[in-house]
Amino acid sequence: MIDTQDVWLVANPSSGSNDDDALEALSHHCQSAGLCLTRRIAFPEENLPTPAELDAAGLTLIAVFAGDGTINALVDALKGWSGAVLVLPGGTMNLLSLRLHGPRSSEEIVQSVVRGDARRVRLSAVRCDDHIALAGLLVGPATAWGDVREAMRELKLASVVEETVAAMNESTDGVPVRCTDPVAGRPEGYPLLMVTPERGDFSIKAYHAEGMVEYAKQGLAILRRNFRDGPHDDLGNYRAMRIESADGTDIPLLVDGEAVESGASVNLALDECGVDLIATGEG
């Protein structure tokens, strides 16, 4: 059984359904199960803890109830720490939680930890130049649909319409991206590549559409987070890949759902998470 008597909780109040009521319900459940939440950190309003701070507090476990982007930031801040991170599904995508726990709820995950039905793991990750993706990486002009998701989450109707039009334009007219080393997929490229870390490598799915109806379908698939619903090509699994834009312009990127800057090409390589994570799933 993992020693989880005292635990700090990192949460992002603006992430997904992670509101005050959800946080209070989670805190109550943790307390009832035997996890003592001695501190709650609201990110990004408050700074993320450092390994030295956690060690000084005598902690071996920190929980995070947020989306993939916040989890990525916490894992990056804790690189090299000897403790472990408990990921709970508190965002809109929760892809990393699915990797670690399957479709379990936060309450079910906490119960598994308390019972001792959990283990420490070092998940594979995808390094994209200076960034690490734990849940996944999206590459190409169709990442503009991420702005639509943000507008929908913030319930800004005018922004949803504006960003939807912009995303459609980027999907149809944006500069495509292509896999060049090794060569894979269409030579003319695609509006969106989805890169997903797996065991020992990463998969690449290339999304495309030949007409406006298919592009609309692709956009709705992205909004639902169910990317497999969109028309795509499976380009295979790799340990390294170079991706370039078709005309030398900068490539739009979403790393674990967060937009990052890049150049006209990006180099992907298989990597490893920088800190242990708690897993309760079967994988």
ABEGO torsion letter per residue (X at the ends): XBBAABBBBBBBAABEABBAAAAAAAAAAAAAAGBBBABBBBOAABBBBBAAAAAAAGBABBBBBBBAAAAAAAAAAABGBABBBBBBBABAAGAAAAAAAEABBAAAAAAAAAAGBBBBBBBBBBBBEABBBAAEBBBEAAAAAAAAAAAAAAGBAAAAAAAAAAAAAAAAABBBBBBAOBBBEBAAEBABBBBBBBBGBBBBBBBBBABAAAAAAAAAAAAAGBAAABBBBBAEBBABBBBBBAAGBBBBBBBGGBBBBBBABBBBBBBBBABBBBBABAX
